[in-house]
Amino acid sequence: MNTNIIHAPKDLSHQTKWTTQSICLTAVMTALVFLTTFVPRIPIPLGYAHLGDAAIFLLVLLLPKRPAFLAACLGSALSDLLGGFPLWILPTILIKFVMAWIAWKLNGGAVNLLRTAAAFLLASLWMTVGYTAFGALLYNSLSAGLASAPGLFLEGIVNTAAALLLLPVINRARQN
């Protein structure tokens, strides 16, 4: 019996069609991103900080690209919708997609601690710049956008640390 916390069959990584299995995996991971984004909300200017990016970082490392990216976008956007920030849904989808792509691309498939940390931090920097720019655009004020930047980057650092701390635990669970 397989007791892995996250189990992505190898044949999913090269699929061109959606299967019931890949749809279910994506749905469960979307729910995980939503919960980690929605539940531990810490108010910051123009929004809230959360642990959802740690979940996104781990999904990018542990799952095939398509389910991981889709879960990152949809889980985060769903949190904006249900959390009272519908104005942010489209920016969130774009920002989280690029964030997941940066983490995936820079990690290069090898789980090397330094490379992974750098990938997560650069993805967090993108997230900070993206939300700052969209905040300035949506609220027609550069100072409003900039007000959220320190909190967003601190959120990225915390999410990077959380993902890096959880990664060995998840990998051990996957090996059992």
N, C-alpha and C positions, 0 to 999 in steps of 0.2 A: 504494500500500500504506500502510495506516495504522499508524504506529509509536508511537502514544500509549501512555504508561505506564498511564493510567487513562482508559478511554473509556466513557462512559455515553451511549448514544444518547438524543437528546432525547425520543423517543417513550416511553421508559421512565418519565418523570416523571409521566405522567398515566394510566398503566395501572391498571386495577382488577383484572385477573387476573394471576396469576403465569405467566410464559412460561418456556420453556427458557432463554432468554437472561437473564432477570432472576434466575432461580434460580442459574444458573452464576455470574453476577456477584456475587450475594450469597455464594455458597459461597467464591469466591476471596477476596473481601474479608473474610469471616469468618476464613479461614486467615491473612490478613495481620494482622488484629487479634490473633489467637491467637499468632502468631509474635512479634510485637513486644511482646506482654505476657509471654509465657512465657520467651523466650530471655534478654533482658538483665535478670535478676531481681536486685535489690539488697535484701537483708533490712532491714526496718524493724519496729518493734513490731507484732505481730498480723498480719504479712503481708510484702509485698515491694513495692518500687517498680519501675517498668518504663517503657517507651516506648510502650505500647499506646494511651494516650490521645492521643498525637500522631497516630497512625494514625486513631483515631476522629474527631478534629477535622478531618483532611484529607478523610475520607470524607464527613462532613457537608457540607463545602463543595463537593465535586466529584461526588457521586452523588445520585440521587434519594433522597428521604427514607426510603422503606420499606427498600430494600436497605442503606442506611447504618445505620439504627437497628438492624435485625436483626443485621447483622454486628457492630456494637458490643456488643450484648447477648450473642450466642452466642459470639463469639471470646473475650470476657473470661470468660464462664462456663466455657468449655472449658478455659481456662488454670487457673482455680480447681480444676476437677475433676482434671485431669491433674497439677497442681502440688501436690496434697496438701491443698487447702483446700476440700473439698466443702461444709463448713458455710457457706461464703460464696457459694455459687452463686446462691441466690435474692436475697440482698441485692445482689449484683453486677448481676444482670439489672435490677433496679429502679433502682439507682444509675446504671448506664451508660445506660439508656434516658432517664432524666431529664437526665443530663449531655449526651447527644447532642441532646435536644430543646432544652435551653437554648442550646447552641452554635448550633443551626440557627435557632431563633426569634430570638435576639438579633442574629445576623449579618444577617438580613433579605434574604438573596440577593445582596447587594452585597459584593464583596470589597474592603472598605476596611480598611487596616491597623489603624487605631486601633479601629474598631468590632469587627473580628475578634479582636484581642487582648483587648479587654474581654469579648467573648462567651466566649472560651476561659478567661479567668481566672475569670469568674463560674461557668462550668461546673465548673472545678477547685475552686472554693470549695464548690459543692454536693457534689462528690465527697468532699471532705474532711469536710464536715458529715455526709454520709450514712454514710461508713465509720466515722467517730467514734461516731455514734449507734448504729449496728448493732454496733460493737465493744463499746460499753458494755452493750447489750442482750444480746448473745450470751455475753459473759463475765461478766455480772452485776456490772460494775464500771465506774463512770464514769472512774476513773483509768486503767484499762486502755484504754478507748476514747480518752481524751485523750492517752495516750502515743503514739498513732500520728498524731495531727493534724499536728504540725510536718513529719514526713516526707511525709505525704500532700500537704500544701500545697506543699512544695518540689518534689515529684514533678509537681504540676500546673503549677508555674512552668516547670520543665524541659521538660515536654511542650508547653506553649504556645510556648516559644521554639523547640523543635525543629520544630513544625508551621509556625510563621511563617517559619522559615528554609528549610524544604522547599517551601513553597507556590510561590515564584517559579520554582524549578527544575522542579516538576511542571507549572506553567502553561506554561513555555517548551517542555517536552517535548510537551505537548498541542497546542501551536500548530504544531509541525513535522509 
